[in-house]
Amino acid sequence: MIIDRIEAILVDVPTKRPHKLAFATVAEQNYVIVRVFADGAVGVGEAATIGGPRWGEESTEGIKATIDGYIAPVLVGQDARNLNAIETRVAQAVRGNAFARAAVVMAVHDLVARANGVSVAELLGGAQTRSLELIWTLASGDTDRDIAEGEEMLETRRHRHFKIKIGFGDAERDTAHVVKLAQAFAGRASIRVDLNQAWDEPTARRLLPKLAGAGVALVEQPLPRWNVEGMARLSATTPGIVIMADEGVASCHDALAHARLRAADAFALKVTKSGGYAETRRVAAIADAAGIGLYGGCMLETGVGTAGYLQLFATFSHLGWACELFGPRLLQHDIIATPLAMHDFAIHLPDGPGTGVAIDPDKLSFYRRDGGHQSRKAG
């Protein structure tokens, strides 16, 4: 299957409600949808960014430019079926730019899997589960609103694991907010906290015991990603709460450094953060070898990226901390033709070849940045 063309499309989709993080409030989520063409077939992938380069180094505009200018030229004319060579070639073509690389790799896997009439999970060795427990993020920043939202999720059997975004305000006030939520859902839902690197070590050392005492099970990336030794000190001195690394663990080298220092009790896996399927699997293998738990992260993907992540996550023997592939639920509209199945507190692996989903061309046309949605916004 000789690759003859690669297309990168900028897409913007409004969220149902503001998604407040430590570094930004997201009201419209940004994406790059990638289509890889070969022998009359097409595969689709996606890179999503939360707040653009405020989360990491890449913006959607930069991702598209990298794909168009540096990745596409080295893959056109190559055999898509040689997946190992594709991932190596992409990694050699650009340094860093993990989101751009991952979107293309996801699309090539989708292409090859469809051509073989199998799912991406089968292409990666086979699914070990058909469903994964699904986490919901409470990120309005308003305690009463978050409680009401959580109650609705429990009543409708959508989610029973809640991750609370904090770090955007006063640390003591944020902690009090979390404690109230933990008390409201005690015995009915697990509570996790994501700080997105917002605290320094003294603040974390002072406040993490309060979160643990309230029943919070896990805290995600409390310190800046460079402070691996600080993460290790927190892990060693804060009993009763799991310390998870996210921004700090993108590569297998990051994973090894954290494992050596026991700087985290869990790793958040993200296909785009690690630049593709191969590196994400290497990170997971190091975690398994070190006895570190796995968590399926997300970047608020559409159904395209969510399905791509899900295909990989289903191949793991366990994700002890569940997954947060809820992105499509936060969007006003998804861009795939048939929604992914999310019910009974879980997300379910779709049937069919490739990632198991197909783009709705009308929705893509409407939400692409150079299409109808932007024209209507301007009007």
N, C-alpha and C positions, 0 to 999 in steps of 0.2 A: 504494500500500500504506500505509494509514493505521495508524500505531502506536496500539494500544488499551491495551496493558499492558506494564509492565516489572517483572520479578521478580529480586531479588538474594538469593542463598542462601549462607549461611556453611557451609563444608565443611572438615573436618579429616581428613587421611589420614596414618597413621603411615609413617615411612620404614623401609626394610629395615635400615639401620644408621645410627648417629649421623653427621650431616653437620656437621663442625666448621669454623667460620669464625672470622675475627678477632674478631667481636663477639658470637657466639652459637654454641651447638650445637643443631642442629635434629634432633629425634626425631619430630616430628609437623609436617607441612606444612599451612599454612592457606591457604584459597582463598575467593574469592567467585565463584560461578557465576551468570551473568546470562542470563536468558531474555527475549527481546523478542518480543512477540506482535503480529501484524497480519494481518487478513483470513484468520484461521484457520490461519496459518502461524507457525512459531517459529524464531528464530535464537538461537544460543548463543555466549556469550563467557566469558572468565575473567580474573580478576586474582589473581595469586599473590604472597604476600609471604614473604620469608625472614627469620624472626626478627621479623616485624611491623615496628614503627617503628624497630627497631634498625638496619635497612638504610637506610630512607628515612623520609619524613614520615608515611606512611600505614600504618595497621593495617587488617586485614580488617574489623574492626568499624566503623572510620571510613569505609572504602570503601562498605560497605553503606548506612550512614547518608547518605552523600553522594548515592548513586544514588537511594535512596528519597525523600530530602527535597528534592533540588535538580536532579538530572538528569532523572529520570522525569517530573516535572511539566512540563518544557519540551519534552519529546519526544512525549508522548502527544498524539495528534491531528495529528502531522506526517507527511509523506510519507516513508516509509523509503527510497524509491528515490533521493531527492535526497541522495546521500551527502555531497557537499561541504557542503551546508547543514546536514546533521546534525552533521558534525564541527565546523563553525563555531559552531553553536548550543550544542553541549555545551561548547566552549571558552569561550564567552561566559557560560555559566551558572555556571561554577565556575572560580576561579583556582587554579592548581596542581592538586592532586588528579588527577595524571596516570593513576594506576592505575585509579581509578574511571571516568574518561573512556574509557580504552582498552578496558576490559571491555565497556562499552556499545557502543562503536564496533565492536568485533570481532563482537558479537552482531548488530548491524544489517547489517554486511557479509555475515555468514553467512545471515541472513534473506533479503536481496535476491538473493544468489547462488543460493540454493536455489530461490527463486521463478522465477528465469530459467533454471534447469537448467544452471548453469555453476558452476565452482569459484570460490572467492574470488580465486585467482591469475588466472583469466581475467577476472574483474571488474576487477582491477587492471592489466590490460594483457597478461597471459599469462605462463605459466611459461617460464623459460629453461633450467631443469634439472629433472630428475625425482628427483634425489637429491643429498644434501649430506653431505660427510664429517662424522663425528660425534665430538665430544670427550667424554671422560669425566673427571669430577673425582675425584681421590683426596683425601679429606678426613677420614680417620679420625684423623689426627695421629700414627699409629703407623707407623714406617718399615717394619717387617716386614710388617705387615698391608697397607699400601699396595702394597708390592712384590708380595705374593701376589695382591692384587686386580687389579693391572695385568697380571700374567702370565695370569690367567684371561681377561681381556678380549682380550688378544692371541691366546691359544690358540683362543678361540671366535670370532675375527674380528668382535668387536663394536666395538672401539676401538683406534686406534693413535696417538691424540693424547691426552695426559694433562695436565690442569690441576691443580696442587697448591695447596690452600688453606693459607696460612700467615698469620702476623701475630697469632696468639692467644697466643704465648709469647715466650720470649727470642729476639731477632733472630738472634743467632749460632747458637743451637740450631736454629732454623727453617731457616737457610741450610744448615747441615750436613745436615739431613734432606733438603732438596731435592737437594743434591749427591749423596747416596747414591742417591736415586731416579734422578737423571739418569745416573749411572754404571751402574745396574742395567739401564736401558732404552736405553743408548747404541746408536745404529744401528738400533734396532727401533721406536722410537716418539718422537714429538716431545714435549718437556716445556715447559709454560708454568706460570707462577706467578701467583696472585691474592692480593693483600695487602689488598684492601678498605679502603684508605686508612690502613693501620696504622702505616706508618713515617713518620718525619720526614725532611727532606732530607739531613742529615748521615749518618743511618743508611743511607739508600738509596744515597748516593754511595759509602759505604764498602763495602757488600755487593753491590750489583748487578754489579760486575766479577767477583766470585767466582761468581755465578750464570751470568754470560755465559761465564766460563772453563770451567764445568762442562757447557756445551752447552745451557743453558736458552734457548729461542728468544724468549720474550716474557714481560714482567711487566705485570700488570694493576693499574692504579690504585694505585701504591705510596704516593702522597701524598694528603692530604686533598683533597677535590674543589675547595675554594676556592683551592688553591695552584697555579694555572695557570702562573704564572711559574716556580715550582719544577719543575713537570713539563717545561717548556721547557728549563730548564737540564739536567735529567737526560737528556732526549732528545739534547741537543747534545753532552754530555760522556761518554755511556756507549755507546761503539761495541759492536757485536756482539750487542746485545739490543734487541728492539722494546719501546717503551713504549706501552702501550695505556690509553686513558681509558675508564672505564665510568661510575661515579657522577658524574664531572665533566662528562659530555656527555649531557644529556637532551633539550635543545631545539636548534633550528637556531642560536639565538644562542650557546649553549655551543659548538656545533660550529665556528661562525665564529671565536669567540675563541681556541679551541685551534688552529685552522688558521692564523690570523694570526701566532701566536707559535711555530708548529710545536711545540706542546706535547705532541703524541702522534704516533706513527707508525701507529696503528690506533685505530678507534672500535669499541666494543662496542654493537651495536644491540639494543634491547629495545622491543617494541611498547608494553608497559605503562609503561616508564620515560618514553617520549616522548608518552604520552597518546593513541596511536592510530596508524593506518596513515599518515595524511598527514604528520604531523611526523616519523615514523621515516624516511619516504622523503626528506624535506627534509634530514635529518641525513646520510643516505647520499649525497645529491647533492652536498652540500658536501664530504664526504670524497672523492668521486670527482674533483671539480674541483681539490682541493688535493693529489691524489696520496696520500691517506691510506687505508690498508687497512681492510677491513671484516671484522667478526667477528660471528657470530650468537650473541647471548647468550641467557640464560634466567633465570627465577626459580623453577626447579623446578616447572614447570607439570604439571598432569594432561594426559591426551591431548587435552582440549578446548583449552587454551591452547597446547599444543605444536603442534597442527594449525593453529591460528590464526597462530602465528608462522611456521610452515613455509610456509604459503601465500604470505606476503609474501616471505620469504627466497628462495623459488624464482623470484621475478620479477627478482632482481638478476642482472646478467651475471656477477658473480663475488663470492664471499665468500672472499677470499684466506686468511683465517685459520680457515676452517671454521665450524662451529656447535656449540653445546653443548645441543641440544634432547633431553637424556637424561632429563628429569624423570620420565617414567613408569617408567623402569627403577629409579629409586631408591625408588619407593613400594611398600609392601606389596601394594596393589591399585590399579589404575587405575579410573576411573569411566566409561570409554567401553566400548561393546559389543564392538567389534573393535579389538584393539591396533594401533597404528601399526607399520608394517614397519620394523624396525631390524636390518640384517644386512650383512655384507661391509663393515664399518667405516663404514656410512652409514645415514642415515634417508631413507626413500623417500616421495615425495609420494603421498597416497592418491587413488584415483579417486573420482568421485562429486561431486555438487553441494555448494556451500558449502565448509566446511572439510574435508569428506570423512569426518567422524566423527559418531557419534551417542552420546548419553549412555545408559548402562544405568540404567534407572529404579530398579531394586532396589539397585544400588550407591550411587546418589545418595541414595536414601532412608536407607540404612545409615550413610553417612558425613556426611550433613548434620548440623549442630550441634544442631538441634532434633529429630533423628530417633533411630533405633535404636542407632547407635554410641555416642552419648553416654549413653543409658540403660544400655547394657551396661557401659560404663566405670564409671558410678556404682554399678552393682550389684556 
